[in-house]
């Protein structure tokens, strides 16, 4: 059995935030497949994403996902960002 992955969970009155390790592709795929299944059931998601660019500036963007394919595409975008971060 592999050692357990550490997850940080932050609870507030409005949200649950999961801090997932970006190097665990299997865990991330499971999370995104779950989100895609949720959207497929007819529940759109509005996502707000924040990250720091390589130049050190903060970027914030938001998107609405109404199809599972959009969630899959977002996962591909995030995967390229995380790959670049891991190479730093």
C-alpha positions as a Markdown table, in Angstrom:
| # | Residue | x | y | z |
|---|---|---|---|---|
| 1 | Unk | 0.0 | 0.0 | 0.0 |
| 2 | Unk | 1.3 | 3.4 | -0.9 |
| 3 | Unk | 1.6 | 6.1 | 1.7 |
| 4 | Unk | -1.4 | 8.4 | 2.0 |
| 5 | Unk | -1.5 | 11.7 | 0.3 |
| 6 | Unk | -2.0 | 14.8 | 2.4 |
| 7 | Unk | -5.0 | 17.0 | 1.7 |
| 8 | Unk | -5.7 | 20.3 | 3.4 |
| 9 | Unk | -9.4 | 21.0 | 3.8 |
| 10 | Unk | -10.6 | 24.5 | 4.8 |
| 11 | Unk | -14.2 | 25.1 | 5.8 |
| 12 | Unk | -16.0 | 28.4 | 5.9 |
| 13 | Unk | -19.6 | 29.4 | 6.0 |
| 14 | Unk | -19.8 | 29.4 | 2.2 |
| 15 | Unk | -17.3 | 26.8 | 1.0 |
| 16 | Unk | -15.1 | 23.8 | 1.4 |
| 17 | Unk | -11.7 | 24.3 | -0.1 |
| 18 | Unk | -9.5 | 21.3 | -1.0 |
| 19 | Unk | -5.8 | 21.8 | -1.3 |
| 20 | Unk | -4.7 | 18.9 | -3.5 |
| 21 | Unk | -1.1 | 18.0 | -4.5 |
| 22 | Unk | -0.5 | 19.1 | -8.1 |
| 23 | Unk | 1.8 | 16.1 | -8.8 |
| 24 | Unk | -0.9 | 13.5 | -8.1 |
| 25 | Unk | -2.4 | 13.0 | -11.5 |
| 26 | Unk | -4.6 | 10.1 | -10.4 |
| 27 | Unk | -6.2 | 12.1 | -7.6 |
| 28 | Unk | -6.7 | 15.1 | -9.8 |
| 29 | Unk | -8.3 | 13.1 | -12.5 |
| 30 | Unk | -10.8 | 11.6 | -10.0 |
| 31 | Unk | -11.7 | 15.0 | -8.8 |
| 32 | Unk | -12.2 | 16.4 | -12.3 |
| 33 | Unk | -14.2 | 13.3 | -13.4 |
| 34 | Unk | -16.5 | 13.9 | -10.4 |
| 35 | Unk | -17.0 | 17.5 | -11.5 |
| 36 | Unk | -17.7 | 16.5 | -15.0 |
| 37 | Unk | -20.3 | 14.0 | -13.8 |
| 38 | Unk | -22.0 | 16.7 | -11.8 |
| 39 | Unk | -22.2 | 19.0 | -14.8 |
| 40 | Unk | -23.5 | 16.1 | -16.9 |
| 41 | Unk | -26.4 | 15.8 | -14.5 |
| 42 | Unk | -27.4 | 19.3 | -15.5 |
| 43 | Unk | -25.8 | 21.4 | -12.8 |
| 44 | Unk | -23.5 | 24.0 | -14.4 |
| 45 | Unk | -20.5 | 25.2 | -12.5 |
| 46 | Unk | -19.0 | 28.7 | -12.2 |
| 47 | Unk | -15.3 | 28.4 | -11.5 |
| 48 | Unk | -13.0 | 31.2 | -10.2 |
| 49 | Unk | -9.3 | 30.4 | -10.6 |
| 50 | Unk | -6.5 | 32.3 | -9.2 |
| 51 | Unk | -2.8 | 31.7 | -9.8 |
| 52 | Unk | 0.5 | 33.5 | -9.8 |
| 53 | Unk | 2.2 | 33.9 | -13.1 |
| 54 | Unk | 5.9 | 33.3 | -13.7 |
| 55 | Unk | 6.5 | 37.0 | -13.6 |
| 56 | Unk | 5.0 | 37.1 | -10.1 |
| 57 | Unk | 1.7 | 38.8 | -11.0 |
| 58 | Unk | -1.6 | 37.5 | -9.7 |
| 59 | Unk | -4.1 | 36.3 | -12.3 |
| 60 | Unk | -7.8 | 35.7 | -11.6 |
| 61 | Unk | -10.3 | 34.4 | -14.2 |
| 62 | Unk | -13.7 | 32.8 | -14.1 |
| 63 | Unk | -15.5 | 30.4 | -16.4 |
| 64 | Unk | -18.9 | 28.7 | -16.5 |
| 65 | Unk | -19.0 | 25.1 | -17.4 |
| 66 | Unk | -22.3 | 23.7 | -18.7 |
| 67 | Unk | -20.9 | 20.5 | -20.4 |
| 68 | Unk | -18.6 | 17.8 | -19.2 |
| 69 | Unk | -16.4 | 18.5 | -22.2 |
| 70 | Unk | -15.7 | 22.0 | -20.9 |
| 71 | Unk | -14.6 | 20.5 | -17.5 |
| 72 | Unk | -12.3 | 18.1 | -19.4 |
| 73 | Unk | -10.8 | 20.9 | -21.4 |
| 74 | Unk | -10.2 | 22.9 | -18.2 |
| 75 | Unk | -8.4 | 20.0 | -16.7 |
| 76 | Unk | -6.1 | 19.9 | -19.7 |
| 77 | Unk | -5.4 | 23.6 | -19.3 |
| 78 | Unk | -4.6 | 23.1 | -15.6 |
| 79 | Unk | -2.4 | 20.1 | -16.3 |
| 80 | Unk | -0.2 | 22.2 | -18.6 |
| 81 | Unk | 0.0 | 24.9 | -15.9 |
| 82 | Unk | 0.9 | 22.5 | -13.2 |
| 83 | Unk | 3.5 | 20.8 | -15.4 |
| 84 | Unk | 5.1 | 24.2 | -16.0 |
| 85 | Unk | 5.0 | 24.9 | -12.2 |
| 86 | Unk | 6.6 | 21.6 | -11.4 |
| 87 | Unk | 9.5 | 22.3 | -13.8 |
| 88 | Unk | 10.4 | 25.6 | -12.0 |
